[in-house]
Amino acid sequence: VDGKTLHDRQFTDIVDQLQAGDLLVMNNTRVLKARFFGVKDSGGALGFTEDLLRGFPHLRIFTGTEIHIPAVLENGGAGTICGLANVVPGLLRLMSDGRTPADRRRYLPMVQAVDDILSRGPFIPALKAVIADETNEPAWRCVVPPLVELSLADEQRLLADFRGLAAT
C-alpha cells in the first residue's frame, strides 16, 4: 500500500521496494505442528449455534455473533471469533470473562450499540475506518473489490457516533 494505492506484487519483488536505510525483519519462528478442531458459526442464528453445541460436544464451538457470547459460553461454547474484537477488545473480554451469566449479559447493551453503529452500512469498510482512525494509519481504510471505502460523510458520521459511544 502506498497512500491509498494498492499494488499487486510478488515477494520476490521485495528487493526493488527496499531503500537505503530500510530495515527488513525476518520472522523465522517455527510453526507448532498442531491442529485446531472447532467450528465458527457465522450465521447469526443462536438456535443453530446451540444445535452445534449439543450435536458436537467434542468440538470447540465459537460464535461470530458478539451478542450471542453470553449464551454460547453458558451452553459450553468456546467463545467468539468476531469483527468487533478489532475495535472493542476490552469490552468483549469483560463480557467473556464474566463469572456468571448475569455478569456477561450486563455488557450486551454496549456491545449491541457498537454493533449497531458499525452495521449501519457495509461492516468491513466501517470496521477498517475505525481502525484507521484509532491507529492514525490511513492505509487501514483500503478495501479490495467488490468492497468500497465509506464516503467521507459516512465515515465522519460513523466516527462521531463511535467516539460518542466510547465517551459514555
C-alpha positions in Angstrom: 0.0 0.0 0.0 1.3 3.4 -1.0 -1.0 6.0 0.4 -4.4 4.9 -0.9 -3.0 3.0 -3.9 -2.7 -0.8 -3.7 0.0 -2.6 -5.7 -0.1 -6.3 -6.5 3.4 -7.6 -6.1 5.3 -10.9 -5.6 7.5 -11.4 -2.6 10.4 -11.7 -5.0 9.9 -8.0 -5.8 10.8 -7.0 -2.3 14.4 -6.1 -3.3 13.0 -3.5 -5.6 10.9 -2.0 -2.8 13.7 -1.6 -0.3 15.6 1.7 0.0 18.8 2.7 1.7 18.3 2.7 5.5 15.2 0.4 5.4 15.1 -2.4 7.9 13.9 -5.8 6.9 12.9 -8.1 9.7 12.6 -11.8 9.0 10.3 -14.0 11.0 11.9 -17.3 11.3 9.8 -18.7 14.1 8.7 -22.3 13.8 5.0 -23.3 13.5 3.6 -25.6 16.1 2.6 -28.8 14.3 -0.9 -28.9 15.8 -4.4 -28.8 14.5 -7.3 -26.9 15.9 -10.6 -28.6 15.7 -13.6 -26.4 16.1 -16.5 -24.6 14.4 -17.1 -20.9 14.0 -20.8 -20.3 13.4 -21.2 -17.0 11.5 -24.8 -17.5 10.5 -26.2 -15.3 13.3 -28.9 -17.7 14.4 -28.4 -18.6 18.1 -30.6 -21.7 17.7 -28.2 -23.2 15.1 -25.2 -22.5 17.3 -27.0 -24.2 20.2 -27.6 -27.2 17.9 -23.9 -27.3 17.1 -23.1 -27.2 20.8 -25.4 -30.2 21.5 -24.5 -32.2 18.4 -20.7 -31.8 18.5 -19.6 -31.7 22.2 -16.1 -33.0 21.1 -15.6 -29.8 19.1 -14.9 -26.2 20.3 -17.8 -24.1 19.1 -17.3 -20.4 18.5 -19.9 -17.7 17.7 -19.2 -15.0 15.2 -22.2 -13.0 16.6 -21.0 -10.9 19.5 -24.4 -10.6 21.2 -24.5 -14.4 21.4 -21.3 -14.7 23.5 -23.1 -15.0 26.9 -25.5 -17.7 25.7 -22.8 -19.6 23.9 -20.5 -19.6 26.9 -23.3 -20.6 29.2 -24.0 -23.6 27.0 -20.4 -24.8 26.8 -19.2 -22.9 23.8 -15.6 -21.9 23.5 -16.1 -18.1 22.8 -16.0 -16.0 19.8 -14.1 -15.2 16.6 -15.6 -11.9 15.5 -15.1 -8.5 13.9 -15.8 -6.3 16.9 -12.8 -7.7 18.8 -10.7 -5.5 16.4 -12.2 -2.3 17.9 -13.6 -3.1 21.4 -11.4 -6.0 22.6 -11.6 -4.9 26.2 -15.4 -4.8 26.2 -15.6 -8.3 24.7 -13.0 -9.5 27.2 -15.1 -8.1 30.1 -18.2 -9.8 28.7 -16.4 -13.1 28.1 -14.7 -13.2 31.5 -17.8 -12.5 33.5 -18.1 -15.0 36.3 -21.8 -15.6 36.0 -24.2 -15.4 33.1 -25.7 -12.2 34.5 -22.2 -10.7 34.7 -21.8 -11.5 31.0 -25.2 -10.2 29.9 -24.8 -6.8 31.6 -22.4 -5.9 28.7 -24.8 -6.8 26.0 -26.4 -3.2 25.6 -22.9 -1.7 24.9 -21.9 -4.5 22.6 -25.2 -4.1 20.7 -24.7 -0.3 20.5 -21.2 -0.8 18.9 -22.6 -3.4 16.5 -25.5 -1.1 15.5 -23.1 1.7 14.7 -20.7 -0.4 12.6 -23.5 -2.3 10.9 -25.4 0.7 9.5 -23.6 0.2 6.3 -21.0 -2.2 5.0 -19.4 -3.8 8.0 -15.8 -4.3 6.8 -15.3 -0.8 5.5 -16.8 0.6 8.7 -14.5 -1.6 10.8 -11.5 -0.6 8.8 -12.4 3.1 9.1 -12.5 2.9 12.9 -9.2 1.0 12.9 -7.6 3.7 10.6 -8.8 6.4 12.9 -7.7 4.7 16.1 -4.2 3.8 14.7 -3.8 7.0 12.7 -2.9 4.8 9.8 -5.0 5.8 6.7 -3.9 2.6 4.8 -6.4 0.7 7.0 -9.2 2.3 5.0 -8.2 0.3 1.9 -10.5 -2.5 0.9 -10.4 -4.8 -2.0 -13.2 -5.1 -4.6 -16.1 -5.7 -4.5 -15.9 -3.7 -1.3 -15.6 0.1 -1.4 -14.4 2.5 1.2 -17.0 4.6 3.1 -17.8 8.0 1.7 -16.2 10.8 3.7 -19.6 11.9 5.0 -20.5 8.3 6.1 -17.1 7.9 7.7 -17.3 11.2 9.6 -20.7 10.3 10.9 -19.6 6.8 11.9 -16.5 8.0 13.7 -18.5 10.7 15.5 -21.1 8.2 16.7 -18.3 5.7 17.7 -16.4 8.3 19.7 -19.7 9.4 21.3 -20.4 5.9 22.4 -16.9 5.5 23.7 -17.3 8.6 25.8 -20.3 7.2 27.6 
